[in-house]
Amino acid sequence: MRQTLRERLSYRPVVDELEDRTAPAVLRFTPPPPPPPATHLEVIVPAHVETGKAFEVIVRAEDAKDRVVPGFRGTVQFSLGITDTGATLPGNYTFTAKDQGVRKFQVKLTSTVTQNVKANTNRLAGQGAVIVDPAVTHFRVDAFSKANVGMPTMVNVTALDANNNVVPGYTGKVHFSSTDIYAELPKDYKFTAGDAGTQLFAVTYWTAGTHTLGVREVGGSPTGMAQTKVLWPWSTYNPNYTGMPSGLNVWGYYTTPVNNVIFLNPWY
């Protein structure tokens, strides 16, 4: 029996159907779009710095949406908005894969002005404004006029310039000393940009008497001091009490015997 043309065209062998149904699926991989290119440089600097002191500058390569571009490989060079002959700027730097689009640099400025630190490549640019403060010449140490033996008292240390203005950009390290050899003093402290030139500390005196607290910059010349009269607790509430001599320490012994008498501390 002869097949019609329509039957011939509609006929599909069973083998072809099986092969079509069992044919392996073809996986197509669509690569993600490339990351957006860097469009500008973000230059991050402190709000204040002290003249002549190095500080940290962060440069970030960012896209149009202010996102870091890890693949940035440009060469950055630095300049200033206002001429500063004593400034120290980083040399040209080419970003690497290790930087991931972010790099820290050290800068030192000497002119006491509002300065713009600029970073640029052959097609990108950015800048950050920083106020350069005068140098710190001394510290103002604010302490209570009176304190009790064995009880913490608060002391505020402020970095000042030659005109007694606060230097918000001070980031030096300070060391404490006292005429009370038994006093508990703060450890050496390095000021941060967040301190804005002033910081609060706790001091505990363990010897009655008038004592001087000294503050000096580690490796520098600025100093400051304050005096505090240290009393036994009962003397604070009864100023006429004279039973305990000034200079008696908490362990009950006077550093130099008075009339060959050893005084005992009732707390001991």
ABEGO torsion letter per residue (X at the ends): XBBBAAAAAABBBAAAAAAAAABBBBBBBBBBBBBBBBABBBBBBBABBBBGBBBBBBBBBBBAAGBBBAABABBBBBBBABBBAABBBBBBBBBBAAAGGBBBBBBBBABBBBBBBBBBBAABBBBBBBBBBBBBABBBBBBBABBBBGBBBBBBBBBBBAAGBBBAABABBBBBBBABAABBBBBBBBBBAAAGGBBBBBBBBABBEBBBBBBBBBGBABBBBBBBBBBBAAAAABAABAABBBGBBAAGBBABBBGGBBBBBAAX
